[in-house]
Amino acid sequence: MDSKSLNRNLNKANKAKKDEFYTQLTDIEKELRHYKKQFKGKVVYCNCDDPYESNFFKYFASNFNALGLKKLITTSYSGSPITGKQLSLLEMEGLKPEGKQPFKIEITKVPDENTDGAINLTDVEWLLKRDGNVSAPLKANGDFRSKECIELLKESDIVVTNPPFSLFRDYVAQLIEYNKKFLILGDQNAITYKEIFKLIKDNKLWFGYDNGGIKWFQVPKDYDIPTESRKKIVDGVKYLSMGRINWFTNLDTTKRYHELTLYKKFIPEEFPKYDNYNVVNVDRVSDIPMDYYGVMGVPITFVDKYNPEQFEILGIANSARWIDFKCLTIIKGKRIYNRVLIKQKYENRTK
Ligand SMILES: C[S@@+](CC[C@H](N)C(=O)[O-])C[C@H]1O[C@@H](n2cnc3c(N)ncnc32)[C@H](O)[C@@H]1O
């Protein structure tokens, strides 16, 4: 192998290794509480998700009856370094099958034995012994693009997971291709990808509720975290903190209908235009002027406040490239970071 290909392979391996961080139950609960009604009678699929380690699995299995789910499907991936090894997210020592074989678990019944509505789910083995529930090795490697996983995807109504960030474009493209509802975690910056941006612009994808803050993810012990402030170890378990991790969804949210309150008046000196474009720069979403009806470049955090009745998204740009609306964000030679190009909707002009 020449050194170029070797480097490429190493890069790929490093990137894949970086995909190994695991979502905490509290983060899942915080987001999922907003969508309860939309899950009734639905088949939920958590792919890219080792059922023996996943808090997504734990959340949906524990809340199976409360949400009124029809079925829960979870599949793992042989490429994950925790397959067959104990990361011990769910404290189920000894239960996890050994070896690199990925698994699928299908749940259709979660008995509430003492009928108090509460289900204690530390014991997946107990759950799997119930009629109607299945745990079986997958035939292939559990890749979300494999035929086997696509068949499970077709059977499902809503996909909920934290997919590999390195494959985010392909992952979302597949959900759209199969016309699925979804609620997934991703890096906020993914909205600057051409394919993802187009979905946002076309109102086929938007942000969920719990965005912007810092989230802590459990990582395997050998996960390299060079920045001390982004690392913590609690009871021997290693966590990585990540900012800018958002929920991406096409499930209905109430926040999409909230109008962003604008209070600032447009004063030309406060909102300079980009050097070669008739577009004004706005440095903070809260400063969007209420009485300006031309095109504005706003920070990408705007998407979290976007109400399609109030604004129109025209494009996205930085100082070197643009998508859909020709504009580069340079003011008097100074380069401005990513900006979403927006304009207030006509019907709001009279307000
Ligand atoms: C960010 S982690 C999240 C794991 C889990 N969903 C969670 O949130 O706790 C993404 C997972 O996707 C797995 N993965 C990577 N490439 C994959 C692929 N092509 N198909 C399926 N899973 C994949 C990784 O091994 C990793 O375990």
The ligand as a Tripos MOL2 file, in Angstrom:
@<TRIPOS>MOLECULE
LIG
   27    29     1     0     0
SMALL
NO_CHARGES

@<TRIPOS>ATOM
      1 C1        -22.3830    8.0510   17.8480 C.3       1 LIG1
      2 S1        -22.3920    6.3050   18.1420 S.3       1 LIG1
      3 C2        -23.9040    6.1840   18.9690 C.3       1 LIG1
      4 C3        -24.2270    4.8300   19.4980 C.3       1 LIG1
      5 C4        -25.6520    4.7200   20.0540 C.3       1 LIG1
      6 N1        -26.6160    4.9330   19.0010 N.3       1 LIG1
      7 C5        -25.8730    5.7050   21.1760 C.2       1 LIG1
      8 O1        -26.3510    6.7880   20.9140 O.co2     1 LIG1
      9 O2        -25.5760    5.4030   22.3250 O.co2     1 LIG1
     10 C6        -22.6900    5.7030   16.4970 C.3       1 LIG1
     11 C7        -22.6260    4.2020   16.3750 C.3       1 LIG1
     12 O3        -22.8410    3.8430   15.0020 O.3       1 LIG1
     13 C8        -21.9920    2.7450   14.6850 C.3       1 LIG1
     14 N2        -21.7500    2.7200   13.2410 N.ar      1 LIG1
     15 C9        -20.6980    3.2300   12.5610 C.ar      1 LIG1
     16 N3        -20.8300    2.9870   11.2490 N.ar      1 LIG1
     17 C10       -21.9920    2.3160   11.0940 C.ar      1 LIG1
     18 C11       -22.6670    1.7850    9.9660 C.ar      1 LIG1
     19 N4        -22.1760    1.9130    8.7490 N.pl3     1 LIG1
     20 N5        -23.8400    1.1400   10.1700 N.ar      1 LIG1
     21 C12       -24.3530    1.0060   11.4100 C.ar      1 LIG1
     22 N6        -23.7530    1.4950   12.5250 N.ar      1 LIG1
     23 C13       -22.5850    2.1450   12.3610 C.ar      1 LIG1
     24 C14       -20.7320    3.0370   15.4810 C.3       1 LIG1
     25 O4        -19.9730    1.8540   15.6560 O.3       1 LIG1
     26 C15       -21.2970    3.6130   16.7820 C.3       1 LIG1
     27 O5        -21.4840    2.6140   17.7350 O.3       1 LIG1
@<TRIPOS>BOND
     1     1     2 1
     2     2     3 1
     3     2    10 1
     4     3     4 1
     5     4     5 1
     6     5     6 1
     7     5     7 1
     8     7     8 2
     9     7     9 1
    10    10    11 1
    11    11    12 1
    12    11    26 1
    13    12    13 1
    14    13    14 1
    15    13    24 1
    16    14    15 ar
    17    14    23 ar
    18    15    16 ar
    19    16    17 ar
    20    17    18 ar
    21    17    23 ar
    22    18    19 1
    23    18    20 ar
    24    20    21 ar
    25    21    22 ar
    26    22    23 ar
    27    24    25 1
    28    24    26 1
    29    26    27 1
@<TRIPOS>SUBSTRUCTURE
     1 LIG1         1 GROUP 0 **** ****
